[in-house]
Amino acid sequence: MTERSAMPHAGADSSPKQKVPNAETRAAMAEADEIVKAGRVRFATVEEMFEAPEEPGRS
């Protein structure tokens, strides 16, 4: 039995679906990459993070 015939039938296109991040997620990922590259930290402590006001446009 071949590998193809051993797989359950899932219709004409049985290839796995690739999920693509939306624009907001891509922006957050880019921001995280920049933070890592710059070696900077936005908050020194967890308490400082929770006390900080939300940035405009963020939820």
N, CA, C and O atoms as a Maestro MAE file, in Angstrom:
{
 s_m_m2io_version
 :::
 2.0.0
}

f_m_ct {
 s_m_title
 :::
 protein
 m_atom[236] {
  # First column is atom index #
  i_m_mmod_type
  r_m_x_coord
  r_m_y_coord
  r_m_z_coord
  i_m_residue_number
  s_m_chain_name
  s_m_pdb_residue_name
  s_m_pdb_atom_name
  i_m_atomic_number
  :::
  1 25 0.860 -1.186 0.000 1 A "MET " " N  " 7
  2 3 0.000 0.000 0.000 1 A "MET " " CA " 6
  3 2 0.897 1.237 0.000 1 A "MET " " C  " 6
  4 15 1.845 1.328 0.780 1 A "MET " " O  " 8
  5 25 0.595 2.165 -0.863 2 A "THR " " N  " 7
  6 3 1.404 3.384 -0.932 2 A "THR " " CA " 6
  7 2 0.954 4.358 0.147 2 A "THR " " C  " 6
  8 15 -0.130 4.227 0.716 2 A "THR " " O  " 8
  9 25 1.815 5.341 0.417 3 A "GLU " " N  " 7
  10 3 1.480 6.355 1.425 3 A "GLU " " CA " 6
  11 2 0.219 7.113 1.028 3 A "GLU " " C  " 6
  12 15 -0.610 7.425 1.882 3 A "GLU " " O  " 8
  13 25 0.071 7.406 -0.232 4 A "ARG " " N  " 7
  14 3 -1.088 8.156 -0.705 4 A "ARG " " CA " 6
  15 2 -2.372 7.372 -0.482 4 A "ARG " " C  " 6
  16 15 -3.376 7.938 -0.051 4 A "ARG " " O  " 8
  17 25 -2.352 6.087 -0.767 5 A "SER " " N  " 7
  18 3 -3.572 5.306 -0.595 5 A "SER " " CA " 6
  19 2 -3.875 5.031 0.870 5 A "SER " " C  " 6
  20 15 -5.010 4.696 1.209 5 A "SER " " O  " 8
  21 25 -2.885 5.166 1.744 6 A "ALA " " N  " 7
  22 3 -3.107 4.943 3.169 6 A "ALA " " CA " 6
  23 2 -3.751 6.149 3.840 6 A "ALA " " C  " 6
  24 15 -4.280 6.043 4.946 6 A "ALA " " O  " 8
  25 25 -3.703 7.301 3.163 7 A "MET " " N  " 7
  26 3 -4.268 8.519 3.745 7 A "MET " " CA " 6
  27 2 -5.772 8.550 3.511 7 A "MET " " C  " 6
  28 15 -6.245 8.166 2.441 7 A "MET " " O  " 8
  29 25 -6.525 9.008 4.510 8 A "PRO " " N  " 7
  30 3 -7.971 9.110 4.310 8 A "PRO " " CA " 6
  31 2 -8.290 10.137 3.233 8 A "PRO " " C  " 6
  32 15 -7.576 11.127 3.075 8 A "PRO " " O  " 8
  33 25 -9.354 9.898 2.506 9 A "HIS " " N  " 7
  34 3 -9.755 10.802 1.435 9 A "HIS " " CA " 6
  35 2 -10.339 12.074 2.031 9 A "HIS " " C  " 6
  36 15 -11.275 12.014 2.828 9 A "HIS " " O  " 8
  37 25 -9.799 13.214 1.654 10 A "ALA " " N  " 7
  38 3 -10.263 14.494 2.189 10 A "ALA " " CA " 6
  39 2 -10.757 15.402 1.078 10 A "ALA " " C  " 6
  40 15 -10.798 16.619 1.260 10 A "ALA " " O  " 8
  41 25 -11.122 14.864 -0.036 11 A "GLY " " N  " 7
  42 3 -11.595 15.699 -1.134 11 A "GLY " " CA " 6
  43 2 -10.501 15.929 -2.146 11 A "GLY " " C  " 6
  44 15 -9.428 15.331 -2.065 11 A "GLY " " O  " 8
  45 25 -10.775 16.803 -3.104 12 A "ALA " " N  " 7
  46 3 -9.844 17.050 -4.193 12 A "ALA " " CA " 6
  47 2 -8.535 17.654 -3.707 12 A "ALA " " C  " 6
  48 15 -7.468 17.291 -4.203 12 A "ALA " " O  " 8
  49 25 -8.598 18.560 -2.755 13 A "ASP " " N  " 7
  50 3 -7.390 19.221 -2.243 13 A "ASP " " CA " 6
  51 2 -7.177 18.781 -0.808 13 A "ASP " " C  " 6
  52 15 -7.748 19.361 0.115 13 A "ASP " " O  " 8
  53 25 -6.359 17.760 -0.617 14 A "SER " " N  " 7
  54 3 -6.135 17.251 0.734 14 A "SER " " CA " 6
  55 2 -4.849 17.782 1.350 14 A "SER " " C  " 6
  56 15 -4.419 17.297 2.397 14 A "SER " " O  " 8
  57 25 -4.226 18.777 0.710 15 A "SER " " N  " 7
  58 3 -3.002 19.349 1.261 15 A "SER " " CA " 6
  59 2 -3.331 20.159 2.512 15 A "SER " " C  " 6
  60 15 -4.412 20.741 2.607 15 A "SER " " O  " 8
  61 25 -2.404 20.200 3.476 16 A "PRO " " N  " 7
  62 3 -2.660 20.969 4.708 16 A "PRO " " CA " 6
  63 2 -2.806 22.458 4.390 16 A "PRO " " C  " 6
  64 15 -2.131 22.985 3.506 16 A "PRO " " O  " 8
  65 25 -3.675 23.108 5.105 17 A "LYS " " N  " 7
  66 3 -3.904 24.540 4.898 17 A "LYS " " CA " 6
  67 2 -2.890 25.332 5.719 17 A "LYS " " C  " 6
  68 15 -2.652 25.025 6.887 17 A "LYS " " O  " 8
  69 25 -2.308 26.332 5.114 18 A "GLN " " N  " 7
  70 3 -1.352 27.186 5.801 18 A "GLN " " CA " 6
  71 2 -2.077 28.424 6.294 18 A "GLN " " C  " 6
  72 15 -2.746 29.112 5.522 18 A "GLN " " O  " 8
  73 25 -1.944 28.706 7.587 19 A "LYS " " N  " 7
  74 3 -2.579 29.890 8.150 19 A "LYS " " CA " 6
  75 2 -1.630 31.076 8.016 19 A "LYS " " C  " 6
  76 15 -0.432 30.967 8.278 19 A "LYS " " O  " 8
  77 25 -2.190 32.207 7.605 20 A "VAL " " N  " 7
  78 3 -1.410 33.422 7.404 20 A "VAL " " CA " 6
  79 2 -1.856 34.450 8.438 20 A "VAL " " C  " 6
  80 15 -3.050 34.730 8.544 20 A "VAL " " O  " 8
  81 25 -0.919 35.021 9.207 21 A "PRO " " N  " 7
  82 3 -1.296 36.024 10.209 21 A "PRO " " CA " 6
  83 2 -1.941 37.251 9.566 21 A "PRO " " C  " 6
  84 15 -1.584 37.648 8.457 21 A "PRO " " O  " 8
  85 25 -2.896 37.842 10.283 22 A "ASN " " N  " 7
  86 3 -3.535 39.054 9.772 22 A "ASN " " CA " 6
  87 2 -2.603 40.253 9.992 22 A "ASN " " C  " 6
  88 15 -1.530 40.114 10.578 22 A "ASN " " O  " 8
  89 25 -3.019 41.411 9.522 23 A "ALA " " N  " 7
  90 3 -2.168 42.608 9.563 23 A "ALA " " CA " 6
  91 2 -1.779 42.989 10.994 23 A "ALA " " C  " 6
  92 15 -0.632 43.359 11.245 23 A "ALA " " O  " 8
  93 25 -2.719 42.902 11.923 24 A "GLU " " N  " 7
  94 3 -2.424 43.267 13.314 24 A "GLU " " CA " 6
  95 2 -1.380 42.326 13.914 24 A "GLU " " C  " 6
  96 15 -0.472 42.769 14.617 24 A "GLU " " O  " 8
  97 25 -1.510 41.038 13.639 25 A "THR " " N  " 7
  98 3 -0.547 40.063 14.152 25 A "THR " " CA " 6
  99 2 0.824 40.274 13.519 25 A "THR " " C  " 6
  100 15 1.844 40.200 14.204 25 A "THR " " O  " 8
  101 25 0.850 40.538 12.204 26 A "ARG " " N  " 7
  102 3 2.135 40.794 11.539 26 A "ARG " " CA " 6
  103 2 2.820 42.025 12.117 26 A "ARG " " C  " 6
  104 15 4.041 42.040 12.276 26 A "ARG " " O  " 8
  105 25 2.042 43.060 12.431 27 A "ALA " " N  " 7
  106 3 2.615 44.275 13.025 27 A "ALA " " CA " 6
  107 2 3.183 43.972 14.408 27 A "ALA " " C  " 6
  108 15 4.263 44.452 14.753 27 A "ALA " " O  " 8
  109 25 2.467 43.184 15.196 28 A "ALA " " N  " 7
  110 3 2.956 42.818 16.536 28 A "ALA " " CA " 6
  111 2 4.220 41.977 16.440 28 A "ALA " " C  " 6
  112 15 5.143 42.146 17.236 28 A "ALA " " O  " 8
  113 25 4.265 41.078 15.474 29 A "MET " " N  " 7
  114 3 5.457 40.257 15.284 29 A "MET " " CA " 6
  115 2 6.654 41.113 14.872 29 A "MET " " C  " 6
  116 15 7.769 40.893 15.344 29 A "MET " " O  " 8
  117 25 6.423 42.086 13.995 30 A "ALA " " N  " 7
  118 3 7.495 42.986 13.569 30 A "ALA " " CA " 6
  119 2 7.983 43.820 14.746 30 A "ALA " " C  " 6
  120 15 9.185 44.033 14.907 30 A "ALA " " O  " 8
  121 25 7.046 44.294 15.568 31 A "GLU " " N  " 7
  122 3 7.425 45.075 16.754 31 A "GLU " " CA " 6
  123 2 8.257 44.232 17.702 31 A "GLU " " C  " 6
  124 15 9.253 44.713 18.242 31 A "GLU " " O  " 8
  125 25 7.869 42.992 17.911 32 A "ALA " " N  " 7
  126 3 8.623 42.094 18.793 32 A "ALA " " CA " 6
  127 2 10.029 41.857 18.241 32 A "ALA " " C  " 6
  128 15 10.999 41.837 18.998 32 A "ALA " " O  " 8
  129 25 10.139 41.680 16.929 33 A "ASP " " N  " 7
  130 3 11.457 41.500 16.315 33 A "ASP " " CA " 6
  131 2 12.342 42.722 16.541 33 A "ASP " " C  " 6
  132 15 13.530 42.583 16.833 33 A "ASP " " O  " 8
  133 25 11.772 43.912 16.407 34 A "GLU " " N  " 7
  134 3 12.539 45.148 16.619 34 A "GLU " " CA " 6
  135 2 12.987 45.274 18.075 34 A "GLU " " C  " 6
  136 15 14.110 45.704 18.340 34 A "GLU " " O  " 8
  137 25 12.127 44.908 19.011 35 A "ILE " " N  " 7
  138 3 12.483 44.964 20.434 35 A "ILE " " CA " 6
  139 2 13.669 44.043 20.707 35 A "ILE " " C  " 6
  140 15 14.608 44.418 21.409 35 A "ILE " " O  " 8
  141 25 13.617 42.840 20.147 36 A "VAL " " N  " 7
  142 3 14.705 41.882 20.342 36 A "VAL " " CA " 6
  143 2 15.988 42.400 19.710 36 A "VAL " " C  " 6
  144 15 17.050 42.348 20.330 36 A "VAL " " O  " 8
  145 25 15.897 42.900 18.476 37 A "LYS " " N  " 7
  146 3 17.088 43.409 17.781 37 A "LYS " " CA " 6
  147 2 17.718 44.582 18.521 37 A "LYS " " C  " 6
  148 15 18.942 44.692 18.586 37 A "LYS " " O  " 8
  149 25 16.884 45.461 19.079 38 A "ALA " " N  " 7
  150 3 17.386 46.644 19.767 38 A "ALA " " CA " 6
  151 2 17.880 46.319 21.177 38 A "ALA " " C  " 6
  152 15 18.593 47.114 21.788 38 A "ALA " " O  " 8
  153 25 17.502 45.158 21.684 39 A "GLY " " N  " 7
  154 3 17.913 44.774 23.028 39 A "GLY " " CA " 6
  155 2 17.280 45.637 24.095 39 A "GLY " " C  " 6
  156 15 17.820 45.778 25.192 39 A "GLY " " O  " 8
  157 25 16.136 46.215 23.777 40 A "ARG " " N  " 7
  158 3 15.473 47.067 24.762 40 A "ARG " " CA " 6
  159 2 14.274 46.344 25.374 40 A "ARG " " C  " 6
  160 15 13.708 45.414 24.799 40 A "ARG " " O  " 8
  161 25 13.925 46.810 26.543 41 A "VAL " " N  " 7
  162 3 12.781 46.253 27.249 41 A "VAL " " CA " 6
  163 2 11.813 47.400 27.500 41 A "VAL " " C  " 6
  164 15 12.231 48.498 27.866 41 A "VAL " " O  " 8
  165 25 10.534 47.152 27.306 42 A "ARG " " N  " 7
  166 3 9.561 48.212 27.514 42 A "ARG " " CA " 6
  167 2 9.282 48.432 29.004 42 A "ARG " " C  " 6
  168 15 9.014 49.556 29.429 42 A "ARG " " O  " 8
  169 25 9.345 47.367 29.786 43 A "PHE " " N  " 7
  170 3 9.040 47.460 31.213 43 A "PHE " " CA " 6
  171 2 10.104 46.719 32.007 43 A "PHE " " C  " 6
  172 15 10.558 45.645 31.612 43 A "PHE " " O  " 8
  173 25 10.494 47.306 33.128 44 A "ALA " " N  " 7
  174 3 11.505 46.678 33.977 44 A "ALA " " CA " 6
  175 2 10.895 45.613 34.877 44 A "ALA " " C  " 6
  176 15 11.561 44.642 35.235 44 A "ALA " " O  " 8
  177 25 9.620 45.794 35.245 45 A "THR " " N  " 7
  178 3 8.955 44.847 36.131 45 A "THR " " CA " 6
  179 2 7.546 44.549 35.618 45 A "THR " " C  " 6
  180 15 7.003 45.290 34.798 45 A "THR " " O  " 8
  181 25 6.977 43.477 36.103 46 A "VAL " " N  " 7
  182 3 5.601 43.136 35.751 46 A "VAL " " CA " 6
  183 2 4.650 44.198 36.275 46 A "VAL " " C  " 6
  184 15 3.684 44.559 35.602 46 A "VAL " " O  " 8
  185 25 4.916 44.693 37.458 47 A "GLU " " N  " 7
  186 3 4.064 45.733 38.051 47 A "GLU " " CA " 6
  187 2 4.028 46.979 37.160 47 A "GLU " " C  " 6
  188 15 2.974 47.577 36.946 47 A "GLU " " O  " 8
  189 25 5.197 47.353 36.652 48 A "GLU " " N  " 7
  190 3 5.285 48.510 35.763 48 A "GLU " " CA " 6
  191 2 4.450 48.277 34.499 48 A "GLU " " C  " 6
  192 15 3.798 49.196 34.004 48 A "GLU " " O  " 8
  193 25 4.473 47.064 33.991 49 A "MET " " N  " 7
  194 3 3.706 46.740 32.797 49 A "MET " " CA " 6
  195 2 2.205 46.891 33.056 49 A "MET " " C  " 6
  196 15 1.484 47.462 32.238 49 A "MET " " O  " 8
  197 25 1.737 46.374 34.202 50 A "PHE " " N  " 7
  198 3 0.308 46.444 34.495 50 A "PHE " " CA " 6
  199 2 -0.162 47.860 34.822 50 A "PHE " " C  " 6
  200 15 -1.338 48.177 34.647 50 A "PHE " " O  " 8
  201 25 0.740 48.702 35.291 51 A "GLU " " N  " 7
  202 3 0.378 50.076 35.628 51 A "GLU " " CA " 6
  203 2 0.398 51.004 34.414 51 A "GLU " " C  " 6
  204 15 -0.179 52.091 34.456 51 A "GLU " " O  " 8
  205 25 1.049 50.589 33.350 52 A "ALA " " N  " 7
  206 3 1.176 51.433 32.160 52 A "ALA " " CA " 6
  207 2 -0.165 51.557 31.447 52 A "ALA " " C  " 6
  208 15 -0.898 50.576 31.321 52 A "ALA " " O  " 8
  209 25 -0.485 52.755 30.981 53 A "PRO " " N  " 7
  210 3 -1.727 52.923 30.210 53 A "PRO " " CA " 6
  211 2 -1.619 52.232 28.862 53 A "PRO " " C  " 6
  212 15 -0.525 52.065 28.324 53 A "PRO " " O  " 8
  213 25 -2.754 51.836 28.325 54 A "GLU " " N  " 7
  214 3 -2.796 51.222 27.000 54 A "GLU " " CA " 6
  215 2 -2.361 52.242 25.954 54 A "GLU " " C  " 6
  216 15 -2.678 53.427 26.063 54 A "GLU " " O  " 8
  217 25 -1.642 51.781 24.951 55 A "GLU " " N  " 7
  218 3 -1.256 52.656 23.846 55 A "GLU " " CA " 6
  219 2 -2.486 52.904 22.972 55 A "GLU " " C  " 6
  220 15 -3.304 52.000 22.801 55 A "GLU " " O  " 8
  221 25 -2.631 54.089 22.426 56 A "PRO " " N  " 7
  222 3 -3.767 54.363 21.531 56 A "PRO " " CA " 6
  223 2 -3.768 53.396 20.344 56 A "PRO " " C  " 6
  224 15 -2.723 53.109 19.760 56 A "PRO " " O  " 8
  225 25 -4.941 52.907 20.004 57 A "GLY " " N  " 7
  226 3 -5.064 51.999 18.868 57 A "GLY " " CA " 6
  227 2 -4.812 50.553 19.221 57 A "GLY " " C  " 6
  228 15 -4.864 49.683 18.351 57 A "GLY " " O  " 8
  229 25 -4.547 50.288 20.453 58 A "ARG " " N  " 7
  230 3 -4.311 48.905 20.895 58 A "ARG " " CA " 6
  231 2 -5.470 48.466 21.750 58 A "ARG " " C  " 6
  232 15 -6.073 49.267 22.464 58 A "ARG " " O  " 8
  233 25 -5.779 47.185 21.672 59 A "SER " " N  " 7
  234 3 -6.843 46.658 22.543 59 A "SER " " CA " 6
  235 2 -6.338 45.488 23.336 59 A "SER " " C  " 6
  236 15 -7.085 44.909 24.126 59 A "SER " " O  " 8
  :::
 }
 m_bond[235] {
  # First column is bond index #
  i_m_from
  i_m_to
  i_m_order
  :::
  1 1 2 1
  2 2 3 1
  3 3 4 2
  4 3 5 1
  5 5 6 1
  6 6 7 1
  7 7 8 2
  8 7 9 1
  9 9 10 1
  10 10 11 1
  11 11 12 2
  12 11 13 1
  13 13 14 1
  14 14 15 1
  15 15 16 2
  16 15 17 1
  17 17 18 1
  18 18 19 1
  19 19 20 2
  20 19 21 1
  21 21 22 1
  22 22 23 1
  23 23 24 2
  24 23 25 1
  25 25 26 1
  26 26 27 1
  27 27 28 2
  28 27 29 1
  29 29 30 1
  30 30 31 1
  31 31 32 2
  32 31 33 1
  33 33 34 1
  34 34 35 1
  35 35 36 2
  36 35 37 1
  37 37 38 1
  38 38 39 1
  39 39 40 2
  40 39 41 1
  41 41 42 1
  42 42 43 1
  43 43 44 2
  44 43 45 1
  45 45 46 1
  46 46 47 1
  47 47 48 2
  48 47 49 1
  49 49 50 1
  50 50 51 1
  51 51 52 2
  52 51 53 1
  53 53 54 1
  54 54 55 1
  55 55 56 2
  56 55 57 1
  57 57 58 1
  58 58 59 1
  59 59 60 2
  60 59 61 1
  61 61 62 1
  62 62 63 1
  63 63 64 2
  64 63 65 1
  65 65 66 1
  66 66 67 1
  67 67 68 2
  68 67 69 1
  69 69 70 1
  70 70 71 1
  71 71 72 2
  72 71 73 1
  73 73 74 1
  74 74 75 1
  75 75 76 2
  76 75 77 1
  77 77 78 1
  78 78 79 1
  79 79 80 2
  80 79 81 1
  81 81 82 1
  82 82 83 1
  83 83 84 2
  84 83 85 1
  85 85 86 1
  86 86 87 1
  87 87 88 2
  88 87 89 1
  89 89 90 1
  90 90 91 1
  91 91 92 2
  92 91 93 1
  93 93 94 1
  94 94 95 1
  95 95 96 2
  96 95 97 1
  97 97 98 1
  98 98 99 1
  99 99 100 2
  100 99 101 1
  101 101 102 1
  102 102 103 1
  103 103 104 2
  104 103 105 1
  105 105 106 1
  106 106 107 1
  107 107 108 2
  108 107 109 1
  109 109 110 1
  110 110 111 1
  111 111 112 2
  112 111 113 1
  113 113 114 1
  114 114 115 1
  115 115 116 2
  116 115 117 1
  117 117 118 1
  118 118 119 1
  119 119 120 2
  120 119 121 1
  121 121 122 1
  122 122 123 1
  123 123 124 2
  124 123 125 1
  125 125 126 1
  126 126 127 1
  127 127 128 2
  128 127 129 1
  129 129 130 1
  130 130 131 1
  131 131 132 2
  132 131 133 1
  133 133 134 1
  134 134 135 1
  135 135 136 2
  136 135 137 1
  137 137 138 1
  138 138 139 1
  139 139 140 2
  140 139 141 1
  141 141 142 1
  142 142 143 1
  143 143 144 2
  144 143 145 1
  145 145 146 1
  146 146 147 1
  147 147 148 2
  148 147 149 1
  149 149 150 1
  150 150 151 1
  151 151 152 2
  152 151 153 1
  153 153 154 1
  154 154 155 1
  155 155 156 2
  156 155 157 1
  157 157 158 1
  158 158 159 1
  159 159 160 2
  160 159 161 1
  161 161 162 1
  162 162 163 1
  163 163 164 2
  164 163 165 1
  165 165 166 1
  166 166 167 1
  167 167 168 2
  168 167 169 1
  169 169 170 1
  170 170 171 1
  171 171 172 2
  172 171 173 1
  173 173 174 1
  174 174 175 1
  175 175 176 2
  176 175 177 1
  177 177 178 1
  178 178 179 1
  179 179 180 2
  180 179 181 1
  181 181 182 1
  182 182 183 1
  183 183 184 2
  184 183 185 1
  185 185 186 1
  186 186 187 1
  187 187 188 2
  188 187 189 1
  189 189 190 1
  190 190 191 1
  191 191 192 2
  192 191 193 1
  193 193 194 1
  194 194 195 1
  195 195 196 2
  196 195 197 1
  197 197 198 1
  198 198 199 1
  199 199 200 2
  200 199 201 1
  201 201 202 1
  202 202 203 1
  203 203 204 2
  204 203 205 1
  205 205 206 1
  206 206 207 1
  207 207 208 2
  208 207 209 1
  209 209 210 1
  210 210 211 1
  211 211 212 2
  212 211 213 1
  213 213 214 1
  214 214 215 1
  215 215 216 2
  216 215 217 1
  217 217 218 1
  218 218 219 1
  219 219 220 2
  220 219 221 1
  221 221 222 1
  222 222 223 1
  223 223 224 2
  224 223 225 1
  225 225 226 1
  226 226 227 1
  227 227 228 2
  228 227 229 1
  229 229 230 1
  230 230 231 1
  231 231 232 2
  232 231 233 1
  233 233 234 1
  234 234 235 1
  235 235 236 2
  :::
 }
}
